Amino acid sequence: MSGLPAQLLWRRFVCVLHKLGYRPQKTGQGSARVFFNPTRQPTTVSFREPHPGNTLRQTKLHNYIRKLLLTVDEFMALLKEC
């Protein structure tokens, strides 16, 4: 997990999702957030928005990056301007 920050603000993670072309979908109550991109695999991904607080810890972030089929280096490159 080297190269990843110990914590990351949720809004910065969502910024990376937007760079990848994912857009939020309507969801019910709770912390689950669903994002959709018809041109990328996987087309639909869901993540739990952190609470309380608004930061993702490194372990959770690593799992989310894997879910997006990205390497840590690819994610960090996308994160630069978020």
N, C-alpha and C positions, 0 to 999 in steps of 0.2 A: 504494500500500500504506500510505498514511498512516493514522494512527489505530491501527494494529496495534502491539502491543509487539514489540520486537526478538526476544525469546524468550518462550515460554510453557511452563509446566510441563504435561506430558502429562496429569496428573490433572485439571487445570483444563479442558483440552480435552475430556476424557471427561465432566466435569461438564456442559458445554454439550450434549454429545450426549444425556445423560440428560434434560436439560431439554426437548430436542426430542422425547423419547419413544423414543430409540434404546436398545436393550439389546444387550449383547455376546452373540455366538454362540460356540459351541465352535469352537476352531481348533486346528490342529496346531502343531507347533513352528515357531519363527521369529518374526519381528517383526510379521507381518501380523495385524491385529485387524479382525474383521468385526462390524458392528453392524446390527441389524434393527429396523425400525419399519413395521408393515403399513399404517399410516394416513398415511404421509408419503412424498413423492417426493424423492429416490429411496428405495425401501423398504430396500434393502441397500447399505451403504457399507463400504469397507475402507480402512484407513489403516495405515501403518507406524509402530509404536511406536518412538520414537527410542532409539538405543543407540550407543555407550555414553552414559550420562547419561540424563536424563529430560526434556529440554527440546526443544520444537519451535522451529526458527528461523523468522523472519518469512516468508521465501519459501515454505517448506513449508506454513506455517500459511495463507497466502493461497491456495495451491492447494487445501488441504483445505476452506476456507470456500467456494470456488467449487464444489467437489464436492458440498457440502451445499445448493447453490442459495441461499446467503445473501449479503447485502451485508455489508461490513465493519461498518457501523453496527448491523445486526441482530445480528451475532455479538458485538460489544462490549457491547450491551445485555444479552444472555444471559449474558455472562461476568461481569457485575458482582457477582453473589453466589456465584461459584464460587471 
